[in-house]
Amino acid sequence: MLTASLLAYCRPGFEGDLAKELQDKATSAEAYGFARTQNGSGFVLFECYQSGDAQKLAKQYSVQQLVFARQMFVCDARLVSLNAQDRISPILEACSNFPQCSELRVEYPDTTEGRELSRFCRKFTVPLRQALRKSGTLSKKENSSENVFFAFFTQSDEVFLGYAEPGQISPWPQGILRLKAPPEAPSRSSLKLDEAIQVFLSKNEQQSRLQGGMQAVDLGACPGGWTYQLVRRGLFVQAVDNGAMAQSLMETGQVRYFAEDGFKFEPKKKNIHWLVCDMVEQPQKVARLMASWLTKGWCQEAIFNLKLPMKRRYESWQQAEREIAEVLHATPYRLRAKHLYHDREEITLHLCGGR
């Protein structure tokens, strides 16, 4: 057993960044503890000193508000050396005091070793769900307002058990939105913008704020992976890059090409709704550029990537966040940032006007 903790998933190799983020959030919430990490494990366990602090943190910060976390739940138990003949009995005993739950998720780390557990987890889900329902820990029918029960296996004989409110977690298994690369897309980077749109905007918001006929600008567009995602949604795009664009995109009639530096480009008409950018440049420089477009009224919303230096990823994100706040100090704005599944050494941000 362990004291109530938060267990959060991340991309393997980013455990240190997630640990720093959880530590900062906990300090802000006056919920003190420490992070246990193992490099390459794909998760972080943040152990709280005071009873109830893990629940307080989980209520105050949803996974959507965290940059480096894919999924997160309150962890109340860790079981090791489970008997392969009967894993369910100790699980039932360990979760006897859990709040009422409705949905069950049996998951594993997104690592090479973790993925080897995928078949086991799928097979184990059905008997565990039946046993949890029989014991009363899981309700007989799923209820979207009740907690989600998590069984996170790191090995077939080791599991972390916990729960989370449905509105505080990612809707996708393991917190991963898996997408297939469209064969006609000019590059696989296209998936980054596709994922960002689906993560940052609800389906209703996508319909109202990504309408056919809207105007967009893509800075650093070559060869057109991000432009492709806008074109397929019916937008007209000004593609800015010194490199060449895919001919298939130019033939759509929805793309105007400008062989210019993205940092110097200025749209001739200020009717741009969307600005997107995936340029390889210092993150603080890109952050200031995006914020300047918004404060000048050149665009209404922006989605962009920040390439992070390997040894100072979390600190670099913090600095970029401060740069945006400085530029937009007199302009109401909303900002979300996420280390998406299709990102690598980068994070993706969504910036728009309003509170």
C-alpha positions as CSV (number, residue, x, y, z in Angstrom):
1,M,0.0,0.0,0.0
2,L,1.0,3.6,-0.4
3,T,-0.2,7.1,0.7
4,A,-2.6,8.7,-1.7
5,S,-0.7,9.9,-4.7
6,L,-1.2,11.1,-8.3
7,L,-0.1,8.8,-11.0
8,A,0.4,10.5,-14.4
9,Y,1.4,9.0,-17.8
10,C,3.9,10.7,-20.2
11,R,6.0,9.9,-23.2
12,P,9.0,7.8,-22.1
13,G,12.0,10.1,-21.5
14,F,9.9,13.0,-20.3
15,E,9.4,11.8,-16.7
16,G,11.7,14.6,-15.4
17,D,9.7,17.3,-17.1
18,L,6.4,15.9,-15.9
19,A,7.8,15.6,-12.3
20,K,8.8,19.3,-12.4
21,E,5.3,20.3,-13.7
22,L,3.5,18.3,-11.0
23,Q,5.8,19.7,-8.3
24,D,5.0,23.3,-9.4
25,K,1.3,22.6,-9.5
26,A,1.4,21.0,-6.1
27,T,3.3,24.0,-4.6
28,S,0.8,26.4,-6.1
29,A,-2.1,24.4,-4.6
30,E,-0.3,24.2,-1.2
31,A,-0.4,20.4,-1.6
32,Y,3.1,19.2,-0.8
33,G,4.9,16.0,-1.8
34,F,7.6,14.6,-4.0
35,A,7.8,12.9,-7.4
36,R,9.1,9.3,-7.8
37,T,10.5,8.9,-11.3
38,Q,12.3,6.3,-13.3
39,N,13.8,7.4,-16.6
40,G,12.0,5.7,-19.6
41,S,9.2,4.3,-17.5
42,G,6.5,6.4,-19.1
43,F,4.9,7.5,-15.8
44,V,5.4,9.6,-12.7
45,L,4.1,8.9,-9.2
46,F,3.6,12.1,-7.1
47,E,3.3,11.1,-3.5
48,C,1.6,13.7,-1.2
49,Y,2.5,14.2,2.5
50,Q,-1.0,15.0,3.7
51,S,-4.1,12.8,3.4
52,G,-6.5,14.3,0.9
53,D,-4.0,16.4,-1.0
54,A,-3.9,14.0,-4.0
55,Q,-7.7,14.4,-4.4
56,K,-7.4,18.2,-4.0
57,L,-4.7,18.3,-6.7
58,A,-6.8,16.1,-9.0
59,K,-9.8,18.4,-8.6
60,Q,-7.8,21.5,-9.1
61,Y,-5.9,20.4,-12.2
62,S,-7.4,18.3,-15.0
63,V,-5.0,16.5,-17.3
64,Q,-6.0,19.0,-20.0
65,Q,-4.3,21.7,-18.0
66,L,-1.0,19.8,-17.8
67,V,1.5,20.0,-20.6
68,F,3.5,16.8,-20.2
69,A,0.8,14.5,-18.7
70,R,-1.2,12.2,-21.0
71,Q,-3.4,10.8,-18.3
72,M,-3.7,11.2,-14.5
73,F,-5.6,9.6,-11.6
74,V,-5.6,9.5,-7.8
75,C,-3.6,6.4,-6.9
76,D,-4.5,4.7,-3.6
77,A,-2.8,1.4,-3.9
78,R,0.2,-0.4,-5.4
79,L,0.2,-4.2,-5.4
80,V,3.3,-6.3,-6.2
81,S,4.1,-10.0,-6.6
82,L,0.5,-10.8,-7.5
83,N,-0.3,-14.4,-7.8
84,A,-1.0,-15.3,-11.4
85,Q,-3.7,-17.7,-10.3
86,D,-5.7,-15.0,-8.4
87,R,-4.9,-11.4,-9.1
88,I,-8.5,-10.3,-8.5
89,S,-8.9,-11.0,-4.8
90,P,-6.1,-8.6,-3.6
91,I,-7.3,-6.0,-6.0
92,L,-10.8,-6.2,-4.6
93,E,-9.4,-5.9,-1.1
94,A,-7.2,-2.9,-1.9
95,C,-10.0,-0.9,-3.5
96,S,-12.7,-1.7,-0.9
97,N,-12.8,2.0,0.2
98,F,-12.7,3.5,-3.2
99,P,-15.6,5.9,-4.2
100,Q,-18.3,4.6,-6.5
101,C,-16.9,4.1,-10.0
102,S,-18.7,3.3,-13.3
103,E,-16.1,2.8,-16.0
104,L,-13.0,0.5,-15.8
105,R,-9.7,1.2,-17.6
106,V,-7.0,-1.4,-17.5
107,E,-3.9,0.2,-18.9
108,Y,-0.1,0.0,-19.2
109,P,2.9,2.3,-19.9
110,D,3.5,3.4,-23.5
111,T,6.9,1.7,-23.5
112,T,8.3,-1.4,-25.3
113,E,7.9,-3.4,-22.1
114,G,4.5,-1.9,-21.4
115,R,3.1,-2.7,-24.8
116,E,3.9,-6.3,-24.2
117,L,1.2,-6.2,-21.5
118,S,-1.5,-5.0,-24.0
119,R,-2.9,-8.5,-24.7
120,F,-2.9,-9.4,-21.0
121,C,-4.7,-6.1,-20.1
122,R,-7.4,-6.7,-22.7
123,K,-8.0,-10.2,-21.5
124,F,-8.0,-9.2,-17.8
125,T,-10.5,-6.4,-18.2
126,V,-13.6,-8.5,-18.5
127,P,-13.1,-10.7,-15.4
128,L,-12.0,-7.7,-13.4
129,R,-15.0,-5.6,-14.5
130,Q,-17.3,-8.5,-13.5
131,A,-15.7,-8.9,-10.1
132,L,-15.7,-5.1,-9.4
133,R,-19.4,-4.9,-10.3
134,K,-20.2,-7.9,-8.1
135,S,-18.4,-6.3,-5.2
136,G,-20.2,-3.0,-5.7
137,T,-17.0,-0.9,-6.5
138,L,-18.3,-0.6,-10.1
139,S,-21.9,0.3,-10.7
140,K,-24.0,-2.1,-12.7
141,K,-24.3,0.3,-15.6
142,E,-21.9,3.0,-16.8
143,N,-22.7,6.5,-15.7
144,S,-20.9,9.4,-17.2
145,S,-21.1,11.3,-13.9
146,E,-19.3,8.7,-11.8
147,N,-15.6,8.1,-11.3
148,V,-13.4,6.1,-13.6
149,F,-11.5,3.1,-12.0
150,F,-7.9,2.7,-13.1
151,A,-5.8,-0.5,-13.0
152,F,-2.4,0.5,-14.3
153,F,-0.1,-2.5,-14.8
154,T,3.6,-2.0,-15.1
155,Q,4.2,-5.8,-15.0
156,S,1.7,-8.7,-15.1
157,D,2.2,-9.0,-11.3
158,E,2.4,-5.3,-10.4
159,V,-0.5,-2.9,-10.6
160,F,-1.3,0.7,-9.4
161,L,-5.0,1.2,-8.5
162,G,-6.9,4.4,-8.4
163,Y,-9.7,6.6,-9.7
164,A,-10.5,9.9,-11.3
165,E,-13.5,12.1,-12.1
166,P,-14.5,11.7,-15.7
167,G,-14.2,15.4,-16.5
168,Q,-10.6,15.6,-15.3
169,I,-9.1,12.9,-17.5
170,S,-8.4,12.2,-21.2
171,P,-11.2,10.4,-23.0
172,W,-8.7,8.3,-25.0
173,P,-7.2,5.0,-23.8
174,Q,-3.8,5.7,-22.2
175,G,-4.4,9.4,-23.0
176,I,-3.4,8.8,-26.6
177,L,-5.3,9.9,-29.7
178,R,-4.0,7.5,-32.3
179,L,-4.4,8.7,-35.9
180,K,-3.6,7.2,-39.3
181,A,-1.4,9.3,-41.6
182,P,-3.4,10.2,-44.8
183,P,-1.6,8.8,-47.8
184,E,-2.1,12.0,-49.7
185,A,-0.6,14.2,-47.0
186,P,2.8,15.7,-48.0
187,S,4.4,14.8,-44.7
188,R,3.8,12.9,-41.4
189,S,3.9,16.2,-39.6
190,S,0.3,16.6,-40.8
191,L,-0.7,14.4,-37.9
192,K,0.5,17.0,-35.4
193,L,-2.0,19.6,-36.5
194,D,-4.8,17.0,-36.9
195,E,-4.2,15.8,-33.3
196,A,-3.9,19.4,-32.0
197,I,-7.3,20.4,-33.5
198,Q,-9.0,17.4,-32.0
199,V,-7.4,17.8,-28.6
200,F,-7.8,21.6,-28.3
201,L,-11.3,22.0,-29.9
202,S,-14.5,20.1,-29.2
203,K,-16.4,18.7,-32.2
204,N,-18.8,21.6,-32.0
205,E,-15.9,24.1,-31.8
206,Q,-14.3,22.5,-34.8
207,Q,-17.5,22.9,-36.8
208,S,-17.9,26.6,-35.9
209,R,-14.3,27.7,-35.9
210,L,-12.9,25.7,-38.8
211,Q,-15.5,26.4,-41.4
212,G,-15.0,26.2,-45.2
213,G,-14.1,29.5,-46.7
214,M,-12.2,30.8,-43.7
215,Q,-8.7,32.3,-44.2
216,A,-5.5,30.9,-42.7
217,V,-1.8,31.5,-42.8
218,D,0.8,28.7,-42.4
219,L,4.2,29.9,-41.5
220,G,7.1,27.5,-42.4
221,A,4.6,25.6,-44.5
222,C,6.9,23.5,-46.8
223,P,6.1,20.9,-47.9
224,G,2.5,21.4,-46.7
225,G,1.7,18.9,-44.0
226,W,-0.1,21.4,-41.9
227,T,-1.6,23.3,-44.9
228,Y,-3.1,19.9,-46.0
229,Q,-5.1,19.7,-42.7
230,L,-6.5,23.2,-43.3
231,V,-7.3,22.6,-47.0
232,R,-9.1,19.3,-46.3
233,R,-11.4,21.3,-43.9
234,G,-12.2,23.8,-46.6
235,L,-10.0,26.7,-45.5
236,F,-8.0,29.0,-47.9
237,V,-4.4,29.1,-46.9
238,Q,-1.5,31.6,-47.4
239,A,1.5,29.2,-47.3
240,V,4.7,31.0,-46.3
241,D,8.1,29.3,-46.8
242,N,11.3,29.6,-48.9
243,G,11.0,25.9,-49.7
244,A,8.6,24.4,-52.3
245,M,5.1,23.3,-51.6
246,A,3.5,20.0,-52.7
247,Q,2.0,20.4,-56.1
248,S,-1.1,18.5,-55.1
249,L,-1.9,21.3,-52.6
250,M,-1.3,24.1,-55.1
251,E,-3.7,22.4,-57.6
252,T,-6.6,22.6,-55.1
253,G,-7.0,26.3,-55.7
254,Q,-7.1,26.9,-52.0
255,V,-3.4,27.8,-51.5
256,R,-1.5,30.9,-52.2
257,Y,2.3,30.5,-51.9
258,F,4.6,33.2,-50.6
259,A,8.4,32.6,-50.8
260,E,9.2,34.7,-47.7
261,D,10.6,34.5,-44.2
262,G,7.9,33.6,-41.8
263,F,9.2,36.1,-39.3
264,K,8.9,38.9,-41.7
265,F,5.7,38.0,-43.5
266,E,2.6,40.3,-43.1
267,P,-0.8,39.3,-44.5
268,K,-2.1,41.9,-47.0
269,K,-5.6,41.5,-45.6
270,K,-6.3,41.2,-41.9
271,N,-9.2,38.8,-42.2
272,I,-7.1,35.8,-41.0
273,H,-8.9,33.5,-38.6
274,W,-6.2,30.8,-38.2
275,L,-2.4,31.1,-37.9
276,V,-0.5,27.9,-37.8
277,C,3.3,27.4,-37.5
278,D,5.8,24.6,-37.3
279,M,9.0,26.4,-37.8
280,V,12.3,25.1,-36.4
281,E,13.4,28.1,-34.4
282,Q,14.1,29.1,-30.8
283,P,10.9,28.6,-28.8
284,Q,10.8,32.0,-27.2
285,K,11.2,33.6,-30.6
286,V,8.3,31.7,-32.1
287,A,6.2,32.4,-29.0
288,R,6.7,36.1,-29.3
289,L,5.8,36.0,-33.0
290,M,2.6,34.1,-32.4
291,A,1.6,36.5,-29.6
292,S,2.4,39.5,-31.8
293,W,0.0,38.4,-34.5
294,L,-2.8,38.1,-32.0
295,T,-2.1,41.5,-30.3
296,K,-1.9,43.2,-33.8
297,G,-5.2,41.7,-34.7
298,W,-3.7,39.8,-37.7
299,C,-5.4,36.5,-36.6
300,Q,-8.0,35.3,-34.1
301,E,-6.4,31.9,-33.2
302,A,-3.1,30.2,-33.5
303,I,-1.8,26.6,-33.2
304,F,2.0,26.3,-33.2
305,N,4.8,24.1,-32.1
306,L,7.7,25.0,-29.9
307,K,10.9,23.0,-30.3
308,L,12.3,22.4,-26.8
309,P,16.0,22.0,-25.9
310,M,16.5,18.5,-24.5
311,K,18.1,19.4,-21.2
312,R,15.7,22.3,-20.4
313,R,12.4,21.4,-21.8
314,Y,10.2,22.4,-18.9
315,E,12.1,25.6,-18.2
316,S,12.0,26.5,-21.9
317,W,8.2,26.1,-21.9
318,Q,7.9,28.3,-18.9
319,Q,10.0,31.0,-20.5
320,A,7.9,30.9,-23.7
321,E,4.8,31.2,-21.6
322,R,6.2,34.3,-19.9
323,E,7.1,35.8,-23.3
324,I,3.5,35.3,-24.5
325,A,2.1,36.9,-21.3
326,E,4.5,39.9,-21.8
327,V,3.5,40.5,-25.4
328,L,-0.2,40.1,-24.6
329,H,-0.3,41.9,-21.2
330,A,-3.0,44.3,-22.4
331,T,-4.9,41.7,-24.5
332,P,-7.3,39.1,-23.1
333,Y,-6.2,35.7,-24.3
334,R,-6.5,31.9,-23.6
335,L,-3.5,29.6,-23.9
336,R,-3.3,25.8,-23.8
337,A,-0.2,23.7,-24.3
338,K,0.3,20.0,-24.7
339,H,3.0,17.4,-25.4
340,L,0.9,15.6,-28.0
341,Y,1.4,11.9,-28.9
342,H,2.7,12.9,-32.4
343,D,5.1,15.4,-31.0
344,R,8.7,14.6,-30.3
345,E,11.1,17.1,-28.7
346,E,8.4,19.8,-28.9
347,I,5.0,20.9,-27.5
348,T,2.0,22.2,-29.3
349,L,0.1,25.3,-28.2
350,H,-3.3,26.8,-28.9
351,L,-3.6,30.6,-28.4
352,C,-6.7,32.7,-29.0
353,G,-8.3,35.9,-27.8
354,G,-10.7,36.2,-24.9
355,R,-10.8,34.9,-21.3
